[in-house]
Amino acid sequence: MNMEKLKKLPKVDGILKREEIQKLCNTYPRWVVVEAIRRVIEEKRRELLSGADIAVSEDSVASEVVNRIEVFAQPSLRRVINATGVVLHTNLGRAPLAREAVSAMASVAMNYSNLEYDLSKGKRGLRYTHVVDLLKKITGCESALVVNNNAAAVFLVLNTLAREREVIVSRGELIEIGGSFRMPDVMTSAGAILREVGTTNKTKLSDYENAINENTALILRVHPSNYRIVGFTERPSLKDLVALGKKYSVPVYEDLGSGLFVDVRSFGLPYEPTVQESLKAGVDLVSFSGDKLLGGAQAGIILGRADLVERIRKNPINRVLRIDKLTLAALEATLRLYLGNDLKKIPVVALLSQTEEELKSRAERVKALLEERLPNWSFDLVRDTSAVGGGALPEAKLPTWCVAIEGDCLEVERRLRTIPKVPVIGRIKEDRVLLDMRTVREEEVELLVEMVERALR
Ligand SMILES: *Cc1c(COP(=O)(O)O)cnc(C)c1O
């Protein structure tokens, strides 16, 4: 039987003449196409020799070649559909940018810009000026600096203000966040001497006060980000820490982690302190990420006392950690949206503030489309909860609606994740793959359905 098939194996020349293969030759070098054809034919020959029952028509070889070349040609870093429901998914690129931010980036990327050129004076300027006034307007801060990311901001603040000197921090705040950022290790590598006070669950103001000595450079407050200590707990308020710092002339620096300009309780989320509240409490410096709840590009934002910010800016390491022009363009555009009257132009804000009804109706539509296109599969509507992610609000549970795919969940998950073009990343719950509508935007619905169809057909 297979001897017959072996004789019928298509020839390279025959495949090359086909229309869909000619099209490939217009886009890719001919040798790449010929190589792919050779390889597919050779693989088929081997499978036949080992007794496998496979199709060997020209059609099957050609479509395999088209597939191979599509996979070969796609970029390594590419778009995916986030159907996990985790809004700030660090592995999936955290915050998607607003249109305004993307177009600002494109314009600066494709052209020359006034990145470090003062147009009014016709002289060299500072790249930071493009965002400093905006940050002042939004937060009321005295001065500002932006760097590559918040990890860099923490490092730079400590290295500038506390090299070879002591930094007092509560044992309850010596956290590790994703990507092996461990507070004690960052402090040590910045050259600061860690002075731990209190216990894991309880740290009193007097613990801080007792640790202050002539070598104290900084009191550090760290947002616990991705974990919570509950039960028998205590830590001084930011106001009390600030008063203590004033009494001994020791600056207080808060690493706020996510960083927020708006009260998220309006999105039905638990209370989170805003940047403005920290500044109002009187901290000398505060830093936070640009691409967590703020919804901008990867950046670290440092706000606070002008004299301290100036020292940090002049630290030679700032040159190593400096923000690049594309990030700056995206950040400026995002900050401008915070001054406007439609915060929903910021995708993270829009994703977080979706109502359960919107999500349910999207889930129903996706389910109906999938049932129509994949009649051999069955789907279900599931009410569940999605997460904020990005180390923010670990306890928040956002009500959401998902489409569940019935079938071998590991196989379904693998197929969705490995589709060429736009992979779909879902989540598994109770042996089913769920597509959470919280993170699938309205304009992605059609693409999602097409990709799922491709993966499961
Ligand atoms: C996320 C986070 C950081 C690091 O910020 P990146 O922008 O990811 O570098 C530092 N500190 C805290 C408390 C965080 O939550």
The ligand as an SDF file (V2000), in Angstrom:
LIG
                    3D

 15 15  0  0  0  0  0  0  0  0999 V2000
    6.5150   46.3520   40.3760 C   0  0  0  0  0  0  0  0  0  0  0  0
    7.2760   46.8950   41.5120 C   0  0  0  0  0  0  0  0  0  0  0  0
    8.6030   47.3210   41.3530 C   0  0  0  0  0  0  0  0  0  0  0  0
    9.3260   47.2020   40.0350 C   0  0  0  0  0  0  0  0  0  0  0  0
    8.7420   47.9940   39.0670 O   0  0  0  0  0  0  0  0  0  0  0  0
    9.0940   47.7250   37.4910 P   0  0  0  0  0  0  0  0  0  0  0  0
    8.4540   48.8650   36.8000 O   0  0  0  0  0  0  0  0  0  0  0  0
    8.5200   46.3900   37.1710 O   0  0  0  0  0  0  0  0  0  0  0  0
   10.5730   47.7440   37.3790 O   0  0  0  0  0  0  0  0  0  0  0  0
    9.2560   47.8200   42.4630 C   0  0  0  0  0  0  0  0  0  0  0  0
    8.6410   47.8990   43.6540 N   0  0  0  0  0  0  0  0  0  0  0  0
    7.3690   47.4970   43.8410 C   0  0  0  0  0  0  0  0  0  0  0  0
    6.7610   47.6200   45.2050 C   0  0  0  0  0  0  0  0  0  0  0  0
    6.6380   46.9740   42.7790 C   0  0  0  0  0  0  0  0  0  0  0  0
    5.3640   46.5660   42.9550 O   0  0  0  0  0  0  0  0  0  0  0  0
  1  2  1  0
  2  3  1  0
  2 14  2  0
  3  4  1  0
  3 10  2  0
  4  5  1  0
  5  6  1  0
  6  7  2  0
  6  8  1  0
  6  9  1  0
 10 11  1  0
 11 12  2  0
 12 13  1  0
 12 14  1  0
 14 15  1  0
M  END
$$$$
